[in-house]
Amino acid sequence: MRSGVRRIAAGQFSERLGSLGDSEFNELAKDFNRMSAQLDEVYRDLERKVAQKSRELVASERLASVGYLAAGVAHEINNPLNIISGFAELSLKKLGEEHPLAGIERSGKMNATPSGEDDTIRTLQIIRDEAFRCKEITSRLLSLSRPGGGRRIPVSVADVVRVVAEMVAGHHVSEGRRVEIDVNGDALLVFGDDAELKQVVLNLTVNALQSVKFDTGLVRIHALRTEQSIELHVTDNGRGMTCDTIERVFEPFYTLGMPGSSRGVGLGLSISRAIIEAHEGSIRAESDGLGHGSRFVVALPAITDAEISSVHAATGADACR
């Protein structure tokens, strides 16, 4: 009994005391074994938590280093982006002057014009808007490493999904692959930053498209409301993930591209997680294993009916001023 107690005191919580003959000592040994089992469970739970927090700390530090890098190169990146967006704006302006009935606006609304011109105008608008979005991304990388509370307004997750589906339709990665969206029903409103949430959905969708095969690839984006959250599910029928990949998939610079495809730098998912956590939400990866596809689930706090009413009241009050 003495040697068993010493081993447990040394941290060997899996140690158990055997039968000691005397009934009173046996009861003492049973109580001691129950205590050891509880200590063993607490110790293992602490080990898991320490390992998880260590991984999160490493991820946070690596993302912070990306922020410092972005701060250093933002100027050089923004220069060509300014040129791209400027020429897109100039082209849109010229098209508007040549076709005054086109009604070209920043909102993207157009009146009746030939379909070929419609396509050209819409393409230029996407080029312009994506150039602006790239500039926003470079300026936000620093803040993503230290998530803060920016200005949050009501955002429709359904609208975000529809816009992203339209964007990826013109992306080369969607060639030979299908994207299905299911966002019917409620308004699916959350408080957030529209551009940041669009970035998350776009990252998840493009990643899913890159993981599926040509001709048979399918990506499904489904948004729904639960009791207190708006959930977004991005599911694919691609290669799937191992347990190790699921554990590491949100680490900065971790990437696992499809054979023959170009790999990114492995920042999309870590940036997406930082955005969602800054929105007081959560994101997780799921898979039934290799060959069984993957699913990413985003959960964000839903706007309550009372909050919607207060927003409408505030908007109405502002309009009367």
ROTILO-650585 format. One record per residue (C-alpha): x negated, y, z; chain; residue in three letters. Coordinates in nm, 3 decimals. Layout:
<rs>
<r east="X" north="Y" up="Z" ch="A" aa="ala"/>
...
</rs>
This chain:
<rs>
<r east="0.000" north="0.000" up="0.000" ch="A" aa="met"/>
<r east="-0.283" north="0.238" up="0.089" ch="A" aa="arg"/>
<r east="-0.458" north="0.191" up="-0.247" ch="A" aa="ser"/>
<r east="-0.130" north="0.241" up="-0.436" ch="A" aa="gly"/>
<r east="-0.060" north="0.566" up="-0.250" ch="A" aa="val"/>
<r east="-0.411" north="0.690" up="-0.328" ch="A" aa="arg"/>
<r east="-0.370" north="0.618" up="-0.699" ch="A" aa="arg"/>
<r east="-0.040" north="0.807" up="-0.706" ch="A" aa="ile"/>
<r east="-0.200" north="1.095" up="-0.514" ch="A" aa="ala"/>
<r east="-0.470" north="1.102" up="-0.786" ch="A" aa="ala"/>
<r east="-0.203" north="1.164" up="-1.052" ch="A" aa="gly"/>
<r east="-0.129" north="0.809" up="-1.165" ch="A" aa="gln"/>
<r east="0.247" north="0.854" up="-1.132" ch="A" aa="phe"/>
<r east="0.323" north="0.538" up="-1.328" ch="A" aa="ser"/>
<r east="0.181" north="0.336" up="-1.038" ch="A" aa="glu"/>
<r east="0.435" north="0.134" up="-0.841" ch="A" aa="arg"/>
<r east="0.407" north="-0.038" up="-0.503" ch="A" aa="leu"/>
<r east="0.483" north="-0.409" up="-0.488" ch="A" aa="gly"/>
<r east="0.666" north="-0.612" up="-0.225" ch="A" aa="ser"/>
<r east="0.506" north="-0.583" up="0.117" ch="A" aa="leu"/>
<r east="0.684" north="-0.863" up="0.304" ch="A" aa="gly"/>
<r east="0.832" north="-0.672" up="0.596" ch="A" aa="asp"/>
<r east="1.182" north="-0.538" up="0.514" ch="A" aa="ser"/>
<r east="1.111" north="-0.195" up="0.655" ch="A" aa="glu"/>
<r east="0.793" north="-0.163" up="0.450" ch="A" aa="phe"/>
<r east="0.982" north="-0.288" up="0.144" ch="A" aa="asn"/>
<r east="1.241" north="-0.012" up="0.183" ch="A" aa="glu"/>
<r east="0.961" north="0.239" up="0.224" ch="A" aa="leu"/>
<r east="0.795" north="0.104" up="-0.093" ch="A" aa="ala"/>
<r east="1.123" north="0.134" up="-0.287" ch="A" aa="lys"/>
<r east="1.169" north="0.495" up="-0.175" ch="A" aa="asp"/>
<r east="0.809" north="0.568" up="-0.265" ch="A" aa="phe"/>
<r east="0.854" north="0.410" up="-0.609" ch="A" aa="asn"/>
<r east="1.164" north="0.620" up="-0.673" ch="A" aa="arg"/>
<r east="0.968" north="0.931" up="-0.580" ch="A" aa="met"/>
<r east="0.684" north="0.824" up="-0.808" ch="A" aa="ser"/>
<r east="0.926" north="0.771" up="-1.097" ch="A" aa="ala"/>
<r east="1.071" north="1.119" up="-1.047" ch="A" aa="gln"/>
<r east="0.724" north="1.273" up="-1.029" ch="A" aa="leu"/>
<r east="0.626" north="1.085" up="-1.344" ch="A" aa="asp"/>
<r east="0.930" north="1.221" up="-1.528" ch="A" aa="glu"/>
<r east="0.865" north="1.577" up="-1.409" ch="A" aa="val"/>
<r east="0.497" north="1.549" up="-1.505" ch="A" aa="tyr"/>
<r east="0.576" north="1.423" up="-1.856" ch="A" aa="arg"/>
<r east="0.836" north="1.695" up="-1.903" ch="A" aa="asp"/>
<r east="0.582" north="1.960" up="-1.799" ch="A" aa="leu"/>
<r east="0.327" north="1.812" up="-2.040" ch="A" aa="glu"/>
<r east="0.578" north="1.841" up="-2.326" ch="A" aa="arg"/>
<r east="0.663" north="2.199" up="-2.235" ch="A" aa="lys"/>
<r east="0.297" north="2.300" up="-2.208" ch="A" aa="val"/>
<r east="0.224" north="2.141" up="-2.547" ch="A" aa="ala"/>
<r east="0.521" north="2.320" up="-2.704" ch="A" aa="gln"/>
<r east="0.427" north="2.657" up="-2.557" ch="A" aa="lys"/>
<r east="0.067" north="2.605" up="-2.666" ch="A" aa="ser"/>
<r east="0.182" north="2.546" up="-3.024" ch="A" aa="arg"/>
<r east="0.403" north="2.855" up="-3.009" ch="A" aa="glu"/>
<r east="0.115" north="3.063" up="-2.875" ch="A" aa="leu"/>
<r east="-0.115" north="2.947" up="-3.154" ch="A" aa="val"/>
<r east="0.156" north="3.021" up="-3.411" ch="A" aa="ala"/>
<r east="0.213" north="3.366" up="-3.263" ch="A" aa="ser"/>
<r east="-0.158" north="3.448" up="-3.269" ch="A" aa="glu"/>
<r east="-0.194" north="3.329" up="-3.628" ch="A" aa="arg"/>
<r east="0.107" north="3.533" up="-3.735" ch="A" aa="leu"/>
<r east="-0.041" north="3.837" up="-3.559" ch="A" aa="ala"/>
<r east="-0.360" north="3.790" up="-3.759" ch="A" aa="ser"/>
<r east="-0.149" north="3.790" up="-4.075" ch="A" aa="val"/>
<r east="-0.001" north="4.120" up="-3.961" ch="A" aa="gly"/>
<r east="-0.344" north="4.280" up="-3.927" ch="A" aa="tyr"/>
<r east="-0.440" north="4.146" up="-4.270" ch="A" aa="leu"/>
<r east="-0.120" north="4.284" up="-4.421" ch="A" aa="ala"/>
<r east="-0.191" north="4.625" up="-4.270" ch="A" aa="ala"/>
<r east="-0.529" north="4.625" up="-4.442" ch="A" aa="gly"/>
<r east="-0.406" north="4.530" up="-4.788" ch="A" aa="val"/>
<r east="-0.059" north="4.691" up="-4.788" ch="A" aa="ala"/>
<r east="-0.188" north="5.001" up="-4.967" ch="A" aa="his"/>
<r east="-0.347" north="4.799" up="-5.247" ch="A" aa="glu"/>
<r east="-0.034" north="4.585" up="-5.288" ch="A" aa="ile"/>
<r east="0.204" north="4.880" up="-5.282" ch="A" aa="asn"/>
<r east="0.027" north="5.058" up="-5.568" ch="A" aa="asn"/>
<r east="0.116" north="4.800" up="-5.838" ch="A" aa="pro"/>
<r east="0.461" north="4.755" up="-5.679" ch="A" aa="leu"/>
<r east="0.520" north="5.130" up="-5.716" ch="A" aa="asn"/>
<r east="0.430" north="5.102" up="-6.084" ch="A" aa="ile"/>
<r east="0.663" north="4.804" up="-6.137" ch="A" aa="ile"/>
<r east="0.957" north="4.966" up="-5.960" ch="A" aa="ser"/>
<r east="0.888" north="5.301" up="-6.130" ch="A" aa="gly"/>
<r east="0.893" north="5.155" up="-6.480" ch="A" aa="phe"/>
<r east="1.207" north="4.955" up="-6.397" ch="A" aa="ala"/>
<r east="1.379" north="5.275" up="-6.275" ch="A" aa="glu"/>
<r east="1.263" north="5.462" up="-6.586" ch="A" aa="leu"/>
<r east="1.396" north="5.187" up="-6.815" ch="A" aa="ser"/>
<r east="1.731" north="5.187" up="-6.635" ch="A" aa="leu"/>
<r east="1.751" north="5.564" up="-6.667" ch="A" aa="lys"/>
<r east="1.681" north="5.550" up="-7.043" ch="A" aa="lys"/>
<r east="1.942" north="5.280" up="-7.092" ch="A" aa="leu"/>
<r east="2.189" north="5.494" up="-6.897" ch="A" aa="gly"/>
<r east="2.118" north="5.797" up="-7.118" ch="A" aa="glu"/>
<r east="2.159" north="5.592" up="-7.435" ch="A" aa="glu"/>
<r east="2.480" north="5.432" up="-7.305" ch="A" aa="his"/>
<r east="2.652" north="5.688" up="-7.081" ch="A" aa="pro"/>
<r east="2.956" north="5.460" up="-7.047" ch="A" aa="leu"/>
<r east="2.741" north="5.191" up="-6.886" ch="A" aa="ala"/>
<r east="2.772" north="5.355" up="-6.546" ch="A" aa="gly"/>
<r east="2.436" north="5.228" up="-6.424" ch="A" aa="ile"/>
<r east="2.406" north="5.285" up="-6.051" ch="A" aa="glu"/>
<r east="2.184" north="5.169" up="-5.770" ch="A" aa="arg"/>
<r east="2.470" north="4.948" up="-5.655" ch="A" aa="ser"/>
<r east="2.445" north="4.749" up="-5.976" ch="A" aa="gly"/>
<r east="2.800" north="4.827" up="-6.098" ch="A" aa="lys"/>
<r east="2.845" north="4.837" up="-6.474" ch="A" aa="met"/>
<r east="3.135" north="4.904" up="-6.707" ch="A" aa="asn"/>
<r east="3.203" north="4.742" up="-7.041" ch="A" aa="ala"/>
<r east="2.889" north="4.716" up="-7.253" ch="A" aa="thr"/>
<r east="2.766" north="4.442" up="-7.487" ch="A" aa="pro"/>
<r east="2.667" north="4.128" up="-7.300" ch="A" aa="ser"/>
<r east="2.303" north="4.149" up="-7.412" ch="A" aa="gly"/>
<r east="2.271" north="4.497" up="-7.264" ch="A" aa="glu"/>
<r east="2.443" north="4.377" up="-6.946" ch="A" aa="asp"/>
<r east="2.178" north="4.109" up="-6.910" ch="A" aa="asp"/>
<r east="1.895" north="4.354" up="-6.970" ch="A" aa="thr"/>
<r east="2.034" north="4.603" up="-6.719" ch="A" aa="ile"/>
<r east="2.090" north="4.335" up="-6.455" ch="A" aa="arg"/>
<r east="1.738" north="4.197" up="-6.509" ch="A" aa="thr"/>
<r east="1.584" north="4.541" up="-6.467" ch="A" aa="leu"/>
<r east="1.787" north="4.600" up="-6.152" ch="A" aa="gln"/>
<r east="1.661" north="4.273" up="-6.005" ch="A" aa="ile"/>
<r east="1.299" north="4.363" up="-6.096" ch="A" aa="ile"/>
<r east="1.338" north="4.704" up="-5.933" ch="A" aa="arg"/>
<r east="1.511" north="4.574" up="-5.620" ch="A" aa="asp"/>
<r east="1.264" north="4.287" up="-5.572" ch="A" aa="glu"/>
<r east="0.971" north="4.526" up="-5.607" ch="A" aa="ala"/>
<r east="1.122" north="4.739" up="-5.331" ch="A" aa="phe"/>
<r east="1.180" north="4.426" up="-5.123" ch="A" aa="arg"/>
<r east="0.814" north="4.325" up="-5.162" ch="A" aa="cys"/>
<r east="0.710" north="4.666" up="-5.034" ch="A" aa="lys"/>
<r east="0.939" north="4.618" up="-4.734" ch="A" aa="glu"/>
<r east="0.788" north="4.275" up="-4.665" ch="A" aa="ile"/>
<r east="0.432" north="4.408" up="-4.654" ch="A" aa="thr"/>
<r east="0.534" north="4.685" up="-4.416" ch="A" aa="ser"/>
<r east="0.717" north="4.441" up="-4.187" ch="A" aa="arg"/>
<r east="0.451" north="4.173" up="-4.150" ch="A" aa="leu"/>
<r east="0.293" north="4.362" up="-3.863" ch="A" aa="leu"/>
<r east="0.621" north="4.400" up="-3.677" ch="A" aa="ser"/>
<r east="0.709" north="4.034" up="-3.739" ch="A" aa="leu"/>
<r east="0.413" north="3.931" up="-3.524" ch="A" aa="ser"/>
<r east="0.565" north="4.142" up="-3.246" ch="A" aa="arg"/>
<r east="0.938" north="4.106" up="-3.308" ch="A" aa="pro"/>
<r east="1.131" north="4.407" up="-3.189" ch="A" aa="gly"/>
<r east="1.484" north="4.535" up="-3.197" ch="A" aa="gly"/>
<r east="1.532" north="4.736" up="-3.513" ch="A" aa="gly"/>
<r east="1.863" north="4.889" up="-3.610" ch="A" aa="arg"/>
<r east="2.123" north="4.616" up="-3.653" ch="A" aa="arg"/>
<r east="2.443" north="4.659" up="-3.853" ch="A" aa="ile"/>
<r east="2.723" north="4.413" up="-3.940" ch="A" aa="pro"/>
<r east="2.600" north="4.184" up="-4.217" ch="A" aa="val"/>
<r east="2.806" north="3.926" up="-4.404" ch="A" aa="ser"/>
<r east="2.610" north="3.600" up="-4.422" ch="A" aa="val"/>
<r east="2.844" north="3.493" up="-4.703" ch="A" aa="ala"/>
<r east="2.741" north="3.796" up="-4.911" ch="A" aa="asp"/>
<r east="2.374" north="3.730" up="-4.838" ch="A" aa="val"/>
<r east="2.409" north="3.371" up="-4.962" ch="A" aa="val"/>
<r east="2.588" north="3.481" up="-5.281" ch="A" aa="arg"/>
<r east="2.321" north="3.740" up="-5.362" ch="A" aa="val"/>
<r east="2.039" north="3.490" up="-5.304" ch="A" aa="val"/>
<r east="2.214" north="3.229" up="-5.523" ch="A" aa="ala"/>
<r east="2.230" north="3.485" up="-5.803" ch="A" aa="glu"/>
<r east="1.863" north="3.573" up="-5.756" ch="A" aa="met"/>
<r east="1.735" north="3.214" up="-5.770" ch="A" aa="val"/>
<r east="1.947" north="3.143" up="-6.079" ch="A" aa="ala"/>
<r east="1.695" north="3.349" up="-6.273" ch="A" aa="gly"/>
<r east="1.392" north="3.200" up="-6.097" ch="A" aa="his"/>
<r east="1.185" north="2.944" up="-6.287" ch="A" aa="his"/>
<r east="1.191" north="2.712" up="-5.986" ch="A" aa="val"/>
<r east="1.566" north="2.653" up="-6.036" ch="A" aa="ser"/>
<r east="1.522" north="2.519" up="-6.390" ch="A" aa="glu"/>
<r east="1.665" north="2.167" up="-6.411" ch="A" aa="gly"/>
<r east="1.794" north="2.186" up="-6.053" ch="A" aa="arg"/>
<r east="2.134" north="2.273" up="-5.908" ch="A" aa="arg"/>
<r east="2.222" north="2.514" up="-5.630" ch="A" aa="val"/>
<r east="2.567" north="2.482" up="-5.473" ch="A" aa="glu"/>
<r east="2.704" north="2.731" up="-5.220" ch="A" aa="ile"/>
<r east="2.992" north="2.686" up="-4.978" ch="A" aa="asp"/>
<r east="3.071" north="3.010" up="-4.794" ch="A" aa="val"/>
<r east="3.448" north="3.029" up="-4.827" ch="A" aa="asn"/>
<r east="3.668" north="3.129" up="-4.536" ch="A" aa="gly"/>
<r east="3.576" north="3.377" up="-4.266" ch="A" aa="asp"/>
<r east="3.371" north="3.691" up="-4.319" ch="A" aa="ala"/>
<r east="3.082" north="3.524" up="-4.130" ch="A" aa="leu"/>
<r east="2.957" north="3.850" up="-3.980" ch="A" aa="leu"/>
<r east="2.644" north="3.895" up="-3.768" ch="A" aa="val"/>
<r east="2.454" north="4.197" up="-3.642" ch="A" aa="phe"/>
<r east="2.131" north="4.212" up="-3.836" ch="A" aa="gly"/>
<r east="1.907" north="4.353" up="-4.103" ch="A" aa="asp"/>
<r east="2.043" north="4.268" up="-4.448" ch="A" aa="asp"/>
<r east="1.702" north="4.265" up="-4.620" ch="A" aa="ala"/>
<r east="1.541" north="4.044" up="-4.355" ch="A" aa="glu"/>
<r east="1.826" north="3.791" up="-4.357" ch="A" aa="leu"/>
<r east="1.814" north="3.784" up="-4.737" ch="A" aa="lys"/>
<r east="1.442" north="3.710" up="-4.711" ch="A" aa="gln"/>
<r east="1.509" north="3.413" up="-4.481" ch="A" aa="val"/>
<r east="1.777" north="3.260" up="-4.705" ch="A" aa="val"/>
<r east="1.560" north="3.314" up="-5.013" ch="A" aa="leu"/>
<r east="1.259" north="3.148" up="-4.846" ch="A" aa="asn"/>
<r east="1.464" north="2.844" up="-4.743" ch="A" aa="leu"/>
<r east="1.631" north="2.813" up="-5.083" ch="A" aa="thr"/>
<r east="1.310" north="2.840" up="-5.286" ch="A" aa="val"/>
<r east="1.136" north="2.591" up="-5.055" ch="A" aa="asn"/>
<r east="1.425" north="2.349" up="-5.101" ch="A" aa="ala"/>
<r east="1.417" north="2.387" up="-5.480" ch="A" aa="leu"/>
<r east="1.043" north="2.321" up="-5.481" ch="A" aa="gln"/>
<r east="1.093" north="1.997" up="-5.289" ch="A" aa="ser"/>
<r east="1.350" north="1.839" up="-5.524" ch="A" aa="val"/>
<r east="1.299" north="1.664" up="-5.857" ch="A" aa="lys"/>
<r east="1.372" north="1.799" up="-6.202" ch="A" aa="phe"/>
<r east="1.717" north="1.697" up="-6.340" ch="A" aa="asp"/>
<r east="1.836" north="1.529" up="-6.018" ch="A" aa="thr"/>
<r east="1.750" north="1.805" up="-5.769" ch="A" aa="gly"/>
<r east="2.034" north="1.950" up="-5.564" ch="A" aa="leu"/>
<r east="2.023" north="2.226" up="-5.300" ch="A" aa="val"/>
<r east="2.336" north="2.302" up="-5.101" ch="A" aa="arg"/>
<r east="2.379" north="2.622" up="-4.897" ch="A" aa="ile"/>
<r east="2.665" north="2.603" up="-4.648" ch="A" aa="his"/>
<r east="2.763" north="2.875" up="-4.402" ch="A" aa="ala"/>
<r east="3.021" north="2.827" up="-4.130" ch="A" aa="leu"/>
<r east="3.137" north="2.971" up="-3.802" ch="A" aa="arg"/>
<r east="3.121" north="2.778" up="-3.476" ch="A" aa="thr"/>
<r east="3.253" north="2.900" up="-3.142" ch="A" aa="glu"/>
<r east="2.990" north="3.166" up="-3.083" ch="A" aa="gln"/>
<r east="2.754" north="3.139" up="-3.379" ch="A" aa="ser"/>
<r east="2.727" north="3.166" up="-3.753" ch="A" aa="ile"/>
<r east="2.539" north="2.864" up="-3.885" ch="A" aa="glu"/>
<r east="2.362" north="2.842" up="-4.217" ch="A" aa="leu"/>
<r east="2.263" north="2.498" up="-4.351" ch="A" aa="his"/>
<r east="2.023" north="2.467" up="-4.644" ch="A" aa="val"/>
<r east="2.017" north="2.101" up="-4.747" ch="A" aa="thr"/>
<r east="1.827" north="1.932" up="-5.029" ch="A" aa="asp"/>
<r east="1.794" north="1.581" up="-5.170" ch="A" aa="asn"/>
<r east="1.417" north="1.612" up="-5.203" ch="A" aa="gly"/>
<r east="1.121" north="1.427" up="-5.060" ch="A" aa="arg"/>
<r east="1.216" north="1.468" up="-4.693" ch="A" aa="gly"/>
<r east="0.979" north="1.518" up="-4.400" ch="A" aa="met"/>
<r east="0.794" north="1.306" up="-4.149" ch="A" aa="thr"/>
<r east="0.820" north="1.374" up="-3.776" ch="A" aa="cys"/>
<r east="0.474" north="1.533" up="-3.784" ch="A" aa="asp"/>
<r east="0.580" north="1.769" up="-4.065" ch="A" aa="thr"/>
<r east="0.898" north="1.870" up="-3.879" ch="A" aa="ile"/>
<r east="0.686" north="1.951" up="-3.575" ch="A" aa="glu"/>
<r east="0.441" north="2.166" up="-3.770" ch="A" aa="arg"/>
<r east="0.654" north="2.308" up="-4.051" ch="A" aa="val"/>
<r east="0.693" north="2.652" up="-3.887" ch="A" aa="phe"/>
<r east="0.321" north="2.695" up="-3.819" ch="A" aa="glu"/>
<r east="0.156" north="2.979" up="-4.015" ch="A" aa="pro"/>
<r east="-0.048" north="2.855" up="-4.314" ch="A" aa="phe"/>
<r east="0.097" north="2.503" up="-4.293" ch="A" aa="tyr"/>
<r east="0.208" north="2.398" up="-4.641" ch="A" aa="thr"/>
<r east="0.301" north="2.077" up="-4.815" ch="A" aa="leu"/>
<r east="0.372" north="2.136" up="-5.184" ch="A" aa="gly"/>
<r east="0.517" north="1.888" up="-5.431" ch="A" aa="met"/>
<r east="0.258" north="1.695" up="-5.635" ch="A" aa="pro"/>
<r east="0.173" north="1.898" up="-5.943" ch="A" aa="gly"/>
<r east="0.330" north="2.216" up="-5.809" ch="A" aa="ser"/>
<r east="0.152" north="2.524" up="-5.688" ch="A" aa="ser"/>
<r east="0.145" north="2.559" up="-5.312" ch="A" aa="arg"/>
<r east="0.216" north="2.882" up="-5.132" ch="A" aa="gly"/>
<r east="0.009" north="3.014" up="-4.846" ch="A" aa="val"/>
<r east="0.241" north="2.863" up="-4.586" ch="A" aa="gly"/>
<r east="0.382" north="3.182" up="-4.438" ch="A" aa="leu"/>
<r east="0.744" north="3.175" up="-4.555" ch="A" aa="gly"/>
<r east="0.884" north="2.957" up="-4.276" ch="A" aa="leu"/>
<r east="0.683" north="3.117" up="-3.997" ch="A" aa="ser"/>
<r east="0.797" north="3.461" up="-4.110" ch="A" aa="ile"/>
<r east="1.154" north="3.330" up="-4.135" ch="A" aa="ser"/>
<r east="1.141" north="3.198" up="-3.779" ch="A" aa="arg"/>
<r east="1.006" north="3.531" up="-3.653" ch="A" aa="ala"/>
<r east="1.293" north="3.713" up="-3.827" ch="A" aa="ile"/>
<r east="1.560" north="3.479" up="-3.688" ch="A" aa="ile"/>
<r east="1.420" north="3.493" up="-3.335" ch="A" aa="glu"/>
<r east="1.412" north="3.874" up="-3.358" ch="A" aa="ala"/>
<r east="1.784" north="3.847" up="-3.438" ch="A" aa="his"/>
<r east="1.829" north="3.641" up="-3.118" ch="A" aa="glu"/>
<r east="1.895" north="3.330" up="-3.324" ch="A" aa="gly"/>
<r east="1.730" north="2.994" up="-3.380" ch="A" aa="ser"/>
<r east="1.608" north="2.788" up="-3.674" ch="A" aa="ile"/>
<r east="1.526" north="2.419" up="-3.686" ch="A" aa="arg"/>
<r east="1.421" north="2.159" up="-3.942" ch="A" aa="ala"/>
<r east="1.581" north="1.816" up="-3.977" ch="A" aa="glu"/>
<r east="1.516" north="1.512" up="-4.194" ch="A" aa="ser"/>
<r east="1.596" north="1.141" up="-4.192" ch="A" aa="asp"/>
<r east="1.247" north="1.069" up="-4.321" ch="A" aa="gly"/>
<r east="1.057" north="1.057" up="-4.648" ch="A" aa="leu"/>
<r east="1.281" north="1.018" up="-4.949" ch="A" aa="gly"/>
<r east="1.593" north="1.125" up="-4.761" ch="A" aa="his"/>
<r east="1.592" north="1.502" up="-4.811" ch="A" aa="gly"/>
<r east="1.567" north="1.784" up="-4.558" ch="A" aa="ser"/>
<r east="1.794" north="2.030" up="-4.386" ch="A" aa="arg"/>
<r east="1.717" north="2.367" up="-4.226" ch="A" aa="phe"/>
<r east="1.974" north="2.501" up="-3.983" ch="A" aa="val"/>
<r east="1.987" north="2.869" up="-3.886" ch="A" aa="val"/>
<r east="2.212" north="2.982" up="-3.601" ch="A" aa="ala"/>
<r east="2.284" north="3.349" up="-3.535" ch="A" aa="leu"/>
<r east="2.513" north="3.510" up="-3.275" ch="A" aa="pro"/>
<r east="2.849" north="3.578" up="-3.440" ch="A" aa="ala"/>
<r east="3.015" north="3.918" up="-3.414" ch="A" aa="ile"/>
<r east="3.319" north="3.886" up="-3.189" ch="A" aa="thr"/>
<r east="3.662" north="4.027" up="-3.279" ch="A" aa="asp"/>
<r east="3.616" north="4.294" up="-3.012" ch="A" aa="ala"/>
<r east="3.281" north="4.398" up="-3.162" ch="A" aa="glu"/>
<r east="3.435" north="4.414" up="-3.511" ch="A" aa="ile"/>
<r east="3.711" north="4.641" up="-3.378" ch="A" aa="ser"/>
<r east="3.459" north="4.870" up="-3.208" ch="A" aa="ser"/>
<r east="3.252" north="4.892" up="-3.528" ch="A" aa="val"/>
<r east="3.562" north="4.983" up="-3.730" ch="A" aa="his"/>
<r east="3.662" north="5.240" up="-3.470" ch="A" aa="ala"/>
<r east="3.314" north="5.397" up="-3.474" ch="A" aa="ala"/>
<r east="3.313" north="5.403" up="-3.855" ch="A" aa="thr"/>
<r east="3.653" north="5.570" up="-3.859" ch="A" aa="gly"/>
<r east="3.543" north="5.827" up="-3.604" ch="A" aa="ala"/>
<r east="3.234" north="5.909" up="-3.809" ch="A" aa="asp"/>
<r east="3.445" north="5.949" up="-4.122" ch="A" aa="ala"/>
<r east="3.665" north="6.209" up="-3.948" ch="A" aa="cys"/>
<r east="3.375" north="6.427" up="-3.845" ch="A" aa="arg"/>
</rs>
